């Protein structure tokens, strides 16, 4: 059951697609306080209550005991103490004796105190009492999650090739760089479907341009890559370079499509191109205009994009630059103090203070509103612009789109990657835990930068991270320009990488089927064990194992120098290891705690009893995958069925009955296993 409560004058975010009437009484689940400090929701917490949700945030799957803040932020150096990341997902689930879901549809800064100030209190607060609150009740956390997902709309479904392996790096500049990457993978027989293009492919970092010196005939080059069964996926940034003669800039100025300052003039910001303007994506006309610009690249053969820097990330503004310069002049004119270093460091922080979000404005289809009130919608609306445009540009074929910044509702238009992480073992664990939380909020097409974006990765870290990435819908290796080259063929024994990534393609019939079915049924692709085994206290406390689809449990290894790990089985299962020889090792295991040994070049998983996986032969790209001749792997003690979803991977007619096949296994087929 859903109950909707409205306070003040809520800003329409588009997060909720169901038409729900507002309750006239007060919320039943907590106390509301509205005063000069804004809006506050307070609810007692039972001792054993776990808190789930909040999508892209730090720490574990159970969010209890910390203070999280939804305020989209370019936060590349994130550790456990940060409160905000790149996205805002204001949906939480409480595992009370009567499970509860709460969605706070609020587009500005909002804080979730999940037992941080007081262990027995949930406190949700924001500055303005203009929001909608949704209370969702149900028999289980999973049921509540499904209800929330129906309320907010069907999750984006990517083309099938986008579930193949992708290689990316900030620093691929010319055609030769991309050819080298593709040749390196193909010569070593390491599977590859996509190579990503970071900001260096553009002319002077200008959106929807190609540097002609680096790519003399871009359309021909895209065609060349497609002949090698490689999709090129360029980046699109949120800031538009200020430059005379640059058509995107001049059109935006002429039509009034950019955010403005207090006086109504185009607001000056700065990002990679230097001084920029930011399109006013909260305006429908701007979204239509900007979305149509993607056609420039789709006409050249591009069928995938990633949107970036759209929190929005602002390096500085004209005003903050002048203020810092003036303070610097004063600083240099005074005698140096012992604390001079700290004073100087503090000045640099003022370039991109969150205070700048109070300096510019949007035209929300006739209503002028300050950016800080709608800050968390910006990246969402940029990707909405692309998603809506693709429905017209390519009505019959899916186009890949994912974003760095998002809000609830953007999951209908595209996926997200989990931001600029580091090559740290702790960020591998964070990737595992964050993925389940994102699924709760509707973001199914998601994944982290495998191996880590910043810092130098190690061979062991990359292999372990890939072994988890085998299961995430977005499987992309991405790194920064000043880090170690982490293409798989640059490490010793590249055949180990070929095997691990090859397992992804063997599993793809199951993974793609579960991904699409989760989207069509408003379900989760990944789930915490607590969602499937709510009465098992030990299972509810485990945050480094995930259920995937109907019958699979993932148990990644995320510790340096480990030769395996302990796992907890909430029921008897089949332990499976894919080993480099191409063989599959299996072992039946009873419920309980077990230690599993897993080499760096092996991929482990567990299959629930009387469930099975359809497996294909390994392939070097999705187009070469043979999904007609499948092997069925499981532990069967009675006749079992699996509903396989299989389409052409491109078209949008998901409901066609011909896409479904019922696969059957009996004990007579395989003698148990």
C-alpha positions in Angstrom: 0.0 0.0 0.0 1.2 3.5 -0.8 0.2 6.7 1.1 1.2 10.0 -0.3 1.6 13.2 1.8 2.3 16.6 0.4 3.8 19.6 2.2 4.1 23.2 1.1 4.6 23.6 -2.6 6.5 20.6 -3.9 8.7 20.9 -7.0 7.6 18.5 -9.6 10.6 16.1 -10.1 8.9 13.6 -12.4 10.2 10.8 -10.1 6.8 9.2 -9.6 4.7 8.1 -12.6 1.6 6.7 -10.8 -1.3 9.1 -10.2 -1.7 8.9 -6.5 -4.1 11.0 -4.3 -2.8 12.8 -1.3 -3.8 11.8 2.2 -5.4 14.5 4.3 -4.3 13.2 7.7 -0.8 13.1 9.1 1.8 10.4 8.2 1.3 7.3 10.2 4.9 6.2 10.6 6.6 9.2 12.1 6.3 12.7 13.5 6.6 15.7 11.3 8.0 19.1 12.5 7.8 22.2 10.3 9.3 25.4 11.6 11.9 28.1 10.8 14.5 25.4 10.4 12.5 23.7 7.6 11.1 20.1 7.5 11.9 17.3 9.9 10.7 13.7 10.0 11.4 11.7 13.1 10.7 8.0 13.7 11.8 5.7 16.5 14.0 2.8 15.5 13.7 -0.6 17.0 16.9 -2.2 18.2 17.2 -4.8 15.5 15.9 -2.5 12.6 18.2 -2.4 9.6 17.9 0.5 7.1 18.4 -0.2 3.4 18.3 1.9 0.3 19.8 5.4 -0.4 21.3 4.0 -3.6 24.7 5.5 -4.3 26.2 6.2 -0.8 29.3 5.0 1.1 29.5 2.3 3.7 27.5 -1.0 3.9 24.2 -2.2 2.6 22.7 -1.6 6.1 22.8 2.2 6.3 22.1 2.4 10.0 24.4 4.5 12.2 25.6 7.3 9.9 24.5 10.6 8.5 23.9 10.6 4.7 23.3 13.8 2.7 21.6 13.8 -0.7 23.5 16.7 -2.4 25.0 15.6 -5.7 28.8 16.2 -5.6 31.8 15.6 -7.7 33.6 13.6 -5.0 36.4 11.5 -6.5 38.4 11.0 -3.3 35.6 9.4 -1.2 36.2 7.3 1.9 33.9 6.3 4.7 33.6 9.7 6.2 32.0 11.4 3.2 28.2 12.1 3.3 27.4 12.9 -0.3 28.4 11.3 -3.6 27.4 11.8 -7.2 23.7 11.0 -6.9 20.6 11.5 -4.7 18.4 8.5 -4.1 16.0 9.4 -1.3 14.4 6.0 -0.8 14.9 3.9 2.3 13.5 0.6 3.6 13.2 -0.3 7.3 13.2 -3.9 8.4 10.9 -3.3 11.3 8.5 -5.9 12.6 6.2 -4.3 10.0 8.5 -3.5 7.0 8.3 0.1 5.7 9.5 2.0 2.7 9.9 5.8 2.7 10.5 8.0 -0.3 11.2 11.7 0.2 10.6 13.4 -3.2 12.7 16.5 -2.6 15.2 17.9 -5.2 17.4 20.0 -2.9 19.8 19.1 0.0 18.3 16.6 2.4 19.8 14.7 5.3 19.2 11.2 6.5 20.4 10.7 10.1 20.0 6.9 10.5 20.9 6.6 14.2 24.0 8.9 14.1 22.8 11.5 16.5 20.6 9.1 18.5 20.9 5.4 18.0 17.1 5.0 18.4 16.0 7.7 16.0 15.7 8.1 12.3 15.8 11.8 11.5 15.2 13.1 8.0 15.5 16.9 7.5 15.7 19.5 4.8 15.7 23.3 4.6 12.4 23.9 2.8 9.1 22.2 3.7 8.1 21.7 0.1 8.1 18.0 -0.7 6.1 14.8 -1.1 6.5 11.9 1.3 5.5 8.4 0.3 4.9 5.7 2.8 5.0 2.1 1.4 4.0 -0.9 3.3 4.0 -4.6 2.4 4.6 -8.1 3.6 8.4 -8.0 2.9 11.2 -5.7 1.9 11.2 -7.2 -1.6 7.5 -6.6 -2.0 7.9 -3.0 -0.9 10.8 -2.5 -3.3 8.6 -3.8 -6.2 5.8 -1.4 -5.2 8.2 1.5 -5.2 9.6 0.5 -8.5 6.1 0.3 -10.1 5.4 3.7 -8.6 8.5 5.3 -10.2 8.5 3.4 -13.5 10.2 0.7 -15.5 14.0 0.6 -15.4 16.1 1.4 -18.5 17.0 -1.6 -20.6 20.4 -1.3 -22.4 21.2 -3.0 -25.8 22.7 -6.4 -25.3 26.1 -5.5 -26.6 26.4 -3.1 -23.7 26.5 -6.1 -21.3 29.7 -7.1 -23.0 33.1 -6.0 -21.7 34.3 -2.5 -22.3 37.7 -0.8 -22.0 38.1 2.9 -21.2 40.8 5.3 -20.2 41.1 9.1 -19.9 43.9 9.6 -22.3 42.9 7.7 -25.5 43.3 10.7 -27.9 43.8 9.5 -31.5 42.6 6.7 -33.9 45.9 4.9 -33.3 45.2 4.8 -29.5 41.9 3.0 -30.1 43.3 0.7 -32.7 46.1 -0.3 -30.3 43.5 -1.1 -27.6 41.4 -3.2 -29.9 44.4 -5.0 -31.4 45.7 -5.7 -27.9 42.5 -7.4 -26.8 41.9 -9.3 -30.1 45.5 -10.6 -30.3 45.3 -11.9 -26.8 41.8 -13.3 -27.4 40.4 -11.3 -24.5 36.7 -10.6 -25.1 35.8 -7.0 -25.9 32.7 -5.2 -27.2 33.2 -1.5 -26.5 35.9 1.1 -26.2 35.0 4.4 -24.5 36.0 7.8 -25.6 36.8 10.3 -22.9 37.1 14.1 -23.4 40.2 14.0 -25.7 38.2 13.0 -28.8 36.5 16.4 -28.9 37.9 19.6 -30.4 38.9 21.8 -27.4 36.5 19.8 -25.2 33.4 21.0 -27.0 30.4 18.8 -26.9 29.2 17.2 -30.2 32.5 18.0 -32.0 35.2 15.8 -33.3 38.9 16.8 -33.4 39.6 16.5 -37.1 43.3 16.3 -36.7 43.0 13.2 -34.4 40.0 11.7 -36.4 40.3 12.8 -40.1 37.2 10.8 -41.1 35.3 9.9 -37.9 32.4 8.2 -39.7 34.8 5.9 -41.5 36.6 5.1 -38.2 33.4 4.2 -36.5 32.6 1.9 -39.4 36.1 0.4 -39.1 35.6 -0.4 -35.5 32.1 -1.9 -36.1 33.7 -4.2 -38.7 35.8 -5.5 -35.8 32.6 -5.7 -33.7 33.6 -2.8 -31.5 31.2 -0.1 -30.4 32.7 3.4 -29.7 31.1 5.1 -26.7 31.9 8.9 -26.4 31.5 11.1 -23.4 29.2 14.1 -23.3 29.9 16.7 -20.6 27.3 19.1 -19.1 29.2 22.4 -19.7 29.1 24.1 -23.1 32.3 26.0 -24.0 32.0 29.8 -24.4 33.2 30.4 -27.9 32.1 32.6 -30.8 31.4 30.5 -33.9 30.7 27.3 -31.8 27.2 26.5 -33.0 26.0 24.8 -29.8 27.0 27.9 -27.7 25.6 30.4 -30.1 22.3 28.5 -30.5 21.9 28.2 -26.7 22.6 31.9 -26.2 20.2 32.9 -29.0 17.3 30.7 -27.7 17.9 31.4 -24.0 18.7 27.8 -23.2 21.4 28.4 -20.6 21.1 28.8 -16.8 21.1 32.5 -15.8 22.5 34.6 -13.0 20.4 36.8 -10.7 20.1 39.5 -13.3 19.0 37.1 -16.0 22.2 36.9 -17.9 23.8 33.6 -18.9 25.7 32.3 -15.9 29.5 31.9 -16.3 31.0 28.7 -15.0 34.2 26.8 -15.8 35.0 23.2 -16.5 37.3 21.3 -18.9 36.8 23.7 -21.9 37.5 26.8 -19.7 34.6 29.2 -19.3 31.3 27.4 -20.0 27.6 27.8 -19.9 25.3 25.2 -18.4 22.2 24.2 -20.4 19.0 24.6 -18.4 17.9 21.0 -18.5 15.0 21.6 -16.2 13.4 23.4 -19.1 11.5 21.1 -21.6 12.6 23.2 -24.6 16.2 23.0 -23.6 16.0 19.3 -23.1 14.5 18.8 -26.6 17.2 21.1 -28.1 20.1 19.4 -26.3 18.8 15.9 -26.8 18.6 16.4 -30.6 22.3 17.3 -30.6 23.1 13.6 -30.0 21.9 13.0 -33.5 25.2 14.6 -34.7 27.0 11.6 -33.4 24.4 8.9 -34.0 24.4 10.0 -37.7 28.1 9.0 -37.7 27.3 5.5 -36.4 27.6 6.0 -32.7 25.1 4.0 -30.6 26.2 4.6 -27.1 27.0 7.5 -24.8 28.0 8.4 -21.2 27.0 11.7 -19.6 29.5 13.2 -17.2 30.3 16.3 -15.0 26.6 16.7 -14.5 26.2 17.2 -10.8 26.9 19.8 -12.2 30.6 19.9 -11.5 31.9 23.5 -11.6 35.6 24.2 -11.3 35.1 27.8 -10.6 33.0 30.8 -11.7 34.0 34.3 -12.8 32.9 35.6 -9.5 34.7 33.0 -7.3 37.9 33.4 -9.4 37.9 37.2 -8.8 37.2 36.7 -5.1 40.0 34.2 -4.7 42.4 36.4 -6.7 41.6 39.4 -4.5 42.1 37.4 -1.3 45.3 36.1 -2.8 46.6 39.6 -3.3 45.8 40.5 0.3 47.4 37.3 1.5 50.6 38.1 -0.4 50.7 41.7 0.9 50.8 40.6 4.5 53.7 39.1 6.4 53.7 35.3 6.5 52.3 33.6 9.6 52.9 30.1 11.0 49.4 29.2 9.8 49.9 30.6 6.3 49.8 27.2 4.7 46.3 26.5 6.0 45.1 29.9 5.0 46.4 29.4 1.5 44.8 25.9 1.2 41.5 27.3 2.4 41.5 29.8 -0.5 41.6 27.1 -3.1 38.6 25.5 -1.6 36.5 28.6 -2.4 36.8 28.1 -6.2 34.0 25.5 -6.2 32.1 26.0 -2.9 28.5 24.6 -2.9 27.5 28.2 -2.2 27.8 28.9 -6.0 24.6 26.8 -6.4 22.7 29.8 -5.0 24.1 32.1 -7.7 22.3 30.8 -10.8 18.7 30.0 -11.8 16.5 27.9 -14.0 13.4 28.5 -16.0 11.2 25.4 -15.1 8.8 25.9 -18.0 7.8 29.4 -16.9 8.8 29.3 -13.2 12.1 30.9 -12.2 13.8 28.9 -9.5 17.2 29.0 -7.8 19.5 26.1 -8.6 20.1 25.0 -5.0 16.4 24.1 -4.7 16.6 21.7 -7.7 20.3 20.8 -7.6 19.8 17.0 -7.4 17.7 17.0 -10.6 20.4 18.4 -13.0 22.1 15.2 -14.0 18.8 13.3 -14.2 17.3 15.9 -16.5 20.4 15.9 -18.8 20.1 12.1 -19.2 16.3 12.5 -19.6 17.1 14.9 -22.5 19.1 12.1 -24.2 16.7 9.3 -23.4 13.7 11.2 -24.8 15.7 12.2 -27.9 16.7 8.6 -28.5 13.0 7.6 -28.7 12.8 9.8 -31.8 16.3 9.4 -33.2 16.2 5.6 -32.9 12.6 4.5 -32.2 13.3 0.8 -33.0 16.8 0.2 -31.7 18.1 0.8 -28.2 21.0 3.2 -27.6 23.3 2.9 -24.6 23.2 5.8 -22.2 24.5 6.1 -18.6 25.3 9.0 -16.4 27.4 10.0 -13.4 24.8 12.0 -11.6 21.2 11.0 -11.1 18.0 11.2 -9.0 15.1 8.8 -8.6 13.3 8.7 -11.9 16.4 8.9 -14.1 16.5 5.1 -14.0 13.8 5.2 -16.6 16.1 6.9 -19.1 19.5 5.4 -18.5 21.9 3.7 -16.1 24.7 5.1 -14.0 28.2 4.2 -13.2 29.3 4.6 -9.6 31.6 7.6 -10.0 35.3 8.2 -10.0 36.5 5.6 -7.6 40.1 4.6 -6.6 42.2 1.5 -7.1 41.6 0.5 -3.5 40.4 -2.9 -2.1 37.9 -0.9 0.0 36.3 0.5 -3.2 35.9 -3.0 -4.5 33.9 -3.9 -1.4 32.0 -0.6 -1.8 31.1 -1.5 -5.3 29.7 -4.8 -4.1 27.5 -3.2 -1.4 26.5 -0.1 -3.4 25.2 -2.2 -6.3 22.5 -3.8 -4.2 21.4 -0.5 -2.9 21.2 1.0 -6.4 19.0 -1.9 -7.5 16.5 -1.0 -4.8 16.2 2.4 -6.3 15.6 1.2 -9.8 19.1 1.5 -11.2 19.7 -2.0 -12.7 22.2 -1.0 -15.5 25.1 0.0 -13.2 28.7 -0.9 -12.4 31.9 0.6 -11.1 35.1 1.5 -12.8 36.7 -2.0 -12.7 40.2 -1.9 -11.3 39.6 1.7 -10.0 39.7 5.0 -11.9 42.2 6.9 -9.8 45.5 5.5 -8.3 47.5 2.6 -9.7 45.8 -0.8 -9.7 47.5 -4.1 -9.1 47.2 -7.3 -11.1 45.5 -9.1 -8.2 43.1 -6.2 -7.5 42.1 -6.0 -11.2 41.5 -9.8 -11.5 39.4 -9.9 -8.3 37.5 -6.8 -9.4 36.8 -8.3 -12.8 35.6 -11.5 -11.1 32.9 -9.4 -9.5 32.4 -7.3 -12.6 31.5 -10.5 -14.5 28.1 -10.2 -12.8 27.4 -6.4 -13.1 25.4 -5.3 -16.1 27.9 -2.5 -16.9 31.3 -4.2 -17.1 33.8 -1.4 -17.8 37.5 -1.1 -17.0 38.2 2.7 -16.7 41.3 4.6 -15.5 42.6 8.1 -15.3 45.4 9.5 -17.5 48.1 9.7 -14.8 47.7 6.2 -13.6 49.1 2.8 -14.6 47.9 1.5 -17.9 45.3 -1.1 -16.8 44.2 -2.7 -20.1 44.2 -6.4 -19.4 46.8 -7.2 -22.0 49.4 -5.0 -20.3 49.7 -7.5 -17.4 51.6 -10.7 -17.2 49.7 -13.9 -18.2 46.9 -12.1 -20.1 45.3 -15.5 -20.6 44.1 -15.3 -17.0 42.2 -12.1 -17.9 40.9 -13.8 -21.1 39.5 -16.6 -19.0 37.9 -14.4 -16.3 36.2 -12.1 -18.8 35.3 -15.1 -20.9 33.2 -16.4 -18.0 31.0 -13.2 -18.4 30.1 -14.3 -21.9 29.5 -17.9 -20.8 27.0 -16.6 -18.2 25.5 -13.9 -20.5 22.3 -15.9 -21.4 21.4 -16.1 -17.7 22.7 -12.6 -16.8 20.9 -10.9 -19.7 17.7 -12.8 -19.0 17.7 -11.9 -15.3 18.5 -8.3 -16.1 15.6 -7.8 -18.5 13.2 -9.8 -16.4 14.1 -7.6 -13.4 13.3 -4.5 -15.4 10.1 -5.8 -16.9 8.8 -7.1 -13.5 10.0 -4.1 -11.4 12.2 -6.5 -9.5 15.8 -6.4 -8.3 18.7 -8.0 -10.2 21.0 -8.0 -7.2 19.6 -8.5 -3.7 21.1 -8.6 -0.2 20.7 -12.0 1.5 18.3 -10.4 4.0 15.7 -9.9 1.2 15.6 -13.6 0.4 16.2 -15.0 3.9 14.6 -12.5 6.3 14.2 -15.0 9.1 17.8 -16.1 9.0 19.6 -13.8 11.4 23.1 -14.7 10.1 22.1 -14.1 6.5 20.6 -10.7 7.4 24.0 -9.6 8.7 26.0 -10.6 5.6 26.9 -7.7 3.2 29.6 -9.2 1.0 27.5 -11.9 -0.7 24.6 -11.1 -3.1 21.7 -13.0 -4.6 21.5 -12.6 -8.4 18.3 -13.4 -10.1 16.4 -16.6 -9.4 19.0 -19.1 -8.5 22.5 -17.6 -8.2 24.6 -16.3 -5.2 27.7 -14.2 -5.8 30.6 -14.4 -3.3 33.4 -12.1 -4.5 36.8 -12.0 -3.0 37.9 -8.4 -2.1 40.9 -8.9 0.2 44.5 -8.5 -0.9 46.6 -11.7 -1.0 43.6 -13.8 0.0 43.5 -17.3 -1.5 39.8 -17.6 -0.8 37.2 -16.6 1.7 34.6 -17.8 4.2 31.0 -17.9 2.9 27.7 -18.5 4.6 25.1 -20.7 2.9 21.6 -20.0 4.2 20.6 -23.3 2.5 22.3 -26.2 0.7 23.8 -25.0 -2.6 26.1 -26.1 -5.4 29.6 -24.4 -5.3 30.8 -23.7 -8.8 34.3 -22.6 -10.0 35.1 -21.7 -13.6 38.8 -22.6 -13.9 41.3 -21.5 -16.7 41.3 -24.9 -18.4 37.7 -24.2 -19.4 36.4 -26.9 -17.1 33.8 -26.2 -14.4 34.4 -27.6 -10.9 31.4 -28.3 -8.7 30.8 -29.3 -5.2 27.6 -29.8 -3.2 27.7 -27.9 0.1 25.3 -28.0 3.1 23.9 -25.0 4.9 26.4 -23.3 7.1 29.8 -21.6 7.0 32.5 -22.9 4.6 35.9 -21.8 3.4 36.3 -21.8 -0.4 39.7 -21.7 -2.1 39.7 -19.5 -5.2 42.8 -18.7 -7.3 43.2 -15.3 -8.9 42.2 -16.6 -12.3 39.1 -18.4 -11.2 35.5 -17.2 -10.9 33.3 -18.6 -8.1 29.5 -18.7 -7.6 26.8 -20.7 -5.9 23.6 -22.1 -7.4 20.6 -22.8 -5.3 19.4 -26.4 -5.1 16.9 -27.2 -7.9 17.9 -24.1 -9.9 20.2 -24.1 -12.9 22.1 -21.7 -15.1 22.0 -21.8 -18.9 25.6 -21.4 -20.2 27.0 -20.6 -23.6 30.4 -21.3 -25.0 32.9 -18.5 -24.5 33.1 -15.8 -27.2 35.1 -12.7 -27.9 32.1 -10.4 -28.4 28.4 -10.5 -27.9 27.6 -10.9 -31.6 29.6 -14.1 -31.7 27.7 -15.7 -28.8 25.9 -19.0 -29.6 22.8 -18.9 -27.5 21.0 -21.8 -29.2 23.4 -24.5 -28.1 23.4 -24.1 -24.3 24.7 -26.2 -21.4 22.5 -26.3 -18.3 24.3 -26.4 -15.0 22.7 -27.0 -11.6 22.0 -29.3 -8.7 18.8 -31.0 -9.5 16.9 -33.4 -7.2 13.5 -32.9 -8.9 12.3 -31.6 -12.2 13.0 -27.9 -12.5 12.3 -25.1 -15.0 13.9 -21.8 -15.9 12.2 -19.0 -17.8 14.8 -17.7 -20.3 14.4 -14.3 -21.8 16.2 -14.0 -25.2 15.7 -11.3 -27.8 17.8 -9.8 -30.6 19.4 -7.4 -28.1 18.5 -4.3 -30.1 14.8 -3.8 -30.6 12.3 -2.5 -27.9 9.5 -5.0 -28.3 10.2 -6.6 -24.9 6.7 -8.0 -24.4 6.7 -10.3 -27.3 6.0 -13.9 -26.1 8.5 -15.3 -28.6 11.3 -13.9 -26.5 10.6 -16.4 -23.7 11.6 -20.0 -23.6 11.0 -22.5 -20.8 14.1 -24.6 -20.2 13.6 -27.9 -18.3 16.0 -30.1 -16.4 15.3 -33.5 -14.8 17.4 -35.7 -12.6 17.6 -38.1 -15.5 19.2 -35.5 -17.7 22.4 -35.1 -15.6 22.3 -37.5 -12.7 21.9 -34.8 -10.1 24.5 -32.3 -11.4 
